[in-house]
């Protein structure tokens, strides 16, 4: 199934995602970079696991993975038969766990009584994607699962994609990661073209500073600043002109007032004739005498 292939690539690129789904703590997560995910075939009966996450030499804990999107009442019998046969053939030194992933609880036929002890001990971990908490799906790399669990609608996919790209800073330039994301989108939107998927990813992957929206916004800011500067300059020039005119008018008034004083007009007459205040005329008169 296409979904199985997506999960294989997902866990291969981001092994820490599987460790988080398995419920491991920080002590195990610190070794995430040492894990590698692979497909393993059990000989003779041609059993094949969806995936196996291990550290070199099976150090510590290793994980069998099964992704199941169809109900299968014999699923757990088959899984544990594969595990036991693998242990018999390979004799790995580490401690095994198995993680079974369903899209929702209704697809799970249930753990048979013979295998419930593995569930109780933690050797078996069952994950229902639609029941993962919002907190778990908020952070990278588990938020990549939102592309698989999102409704098959462009708006829902764009929202999930933006959340992923906003947190996947270190993976922005990773070609394999981009290809995985594009495959997830195409799986959800079966009629979408390659060009449409690429455009969607490129838009989400772009830094905000590289978007057309940001460039348009900066251009609008530049024009607004230029306009504000122009208005400020105009006001300054207008104010300077008014001041100059006012000073010139004052000088003319004072010059006329001095002539009228010489002619012997009263201060009141001079004030009326020049537009100066009586106090100004008195000041000019004292200065002249």
TAPE-V553477 format. One record per residue. N is the residue number from 1. SS is DSSP state (hx for helix, st for strand, lp for the rest). Layout:
N | SS
N | SS
This chain:
1 | lp
2 | hx
3 | hx
4 | hx
5 | hx
6 | hx
7 | hx
8 | hx
9 | hx
10 | hx
11 | hx
12 | hx
13 | hx
14 | lp
15 | hx
16 | hx
17 | hx
18 | hx
19 | hx
20 | hx
21 | hx
22 | lp
23 | lp
24 | lp
25 | lp
26 | hx
27 | hx
28 | hx
29 | hx
30 | lp
31 | lp
32 | hx
33 | hx
34 | hx
35 | st
36 | st
37 | st
38 | st
39 | lp
40 | lp
41 | st
42 | st
43 | lp
44 | lp
45 | lp
46 | lp
47 | st
48 | st
49 | lp
50 | lp
51 | st
52 | st
53 | st
54 | st
55 | st
56 | hx
57 | hx
58 | hx
59 | lp
60 | lp
61 | st
62 | st
63 | st
64 | st
65 | st
66 | st
67 | st
68 | st
69 | lp
70 | lp
71 | lp
72 | lp
73 | lp
74 | lp
75 | hx
76 | hx
77 | hx
78 | hx
79 | hx
80 | hx
81 | hx
82 | hx
83 | hx
84 | hx
85 | hx
86 | hx
87 | hx
88 | hx
89 | hx
90 | hx
91 | lp
92 | lp
93 | lp
94 | lp
95 | st
96 | st
97 | st
98 | st
99 | st
100 | st
101 | st
102 | st
103 | lp
104 | lp
105 | hx
106 | hx
107 | hx
108 | lp
109 | lp
110 | lp
111 | lp
112 | lp
113 | hx
114 | hx
115 | hx
116 | hx
117 | hx
118 | hx
119 | hx
120 | hx
121 | hx
122 | lp
123 | lp
124 | st
125 | st
126 | st
127 | st
128 | st
129 | hx
130 | hx
131 | hx
132 | lp
133 | lp
134 | lp
135 | lp
136 | hx
137 | hx
138 | hx
139 | lp
140 | lp
141 | lp
142 | hx
143 | hx
144 | hx
145 | hx
146 | hx
147 | hx
148 | hx
149 | hx
150 | lp
151 | lp
152 | lp
153 | lp
154 | hx
155 | hx
156 | hx
157 | hx
158 | hx
159 | hx
160 | hx
161 | hx
162 | hx
163 | hx
164 | hx
165 | hx
166 | hx
167 | hx
168 | lp
169 | hx
170 | hx
171 | hx
172 | lp
173 | lp
174 | lp
175 | hx
176 | hx
177 | hx
178 | hx
179 | hx
180 | hx
181 | hx
182 | hx
183 | hx
184 | hx
185 | hx
186 | hx
187 | hx
188 | hx
189 | lp
190 | lp
191 | lp
192 | lp
193 | lp
194 | hx
195 | hx
196 | hx
197 | hx
198 | hx
199 | hx
200 | hx
201 | hx
202 | hx
203 | hx
204 | hx
205 | hx
206 | lp
207 | lp
208 | hx
209 | hx
210 | hx
211 | lp
212 | hx
213 | hx
214 | hx
215 | hx
216 | hx
217 | hx
218 | hx
219 | hx
220 | hx
221 | hx
222 | hx
223 | hx
224 | hx
225 | hx
226 | hx
227 | hx
228 | hx
229 | hx
230 | hx
231 | hx
232 | hx
233 | hx
234 | hx
235 | hx
236 | hx
237 | hx
238 | hx
239 | hx
240 | hx
241 | hx
242 | hx
243 | hx
244 | hx
245 | hx
246 | hx
247 | hx
248 | hx
249 | hx
250 | hx
251 | hx
252 | hx
253 | hx
254 | hx
255 | hx
256 | hx
257 | hx
258 | hx
259 | hx
260 | hx
261 | hx
262 | hx
263 | lp
264 | lp
265 | lp
266 | lp
267 | hx
268 | hx
269 | hx
270 | hx
271 | hx
272 | hx
273 | hx
274 | hx
275 | lp
276 | lp
277 | lp
278 | hx
279 | hx
280 | hx
281 | hx
282 | hx
283 | hx
284 | hx
285 | hx
286 | hx
287 | hx
288 | hx
289 | lp
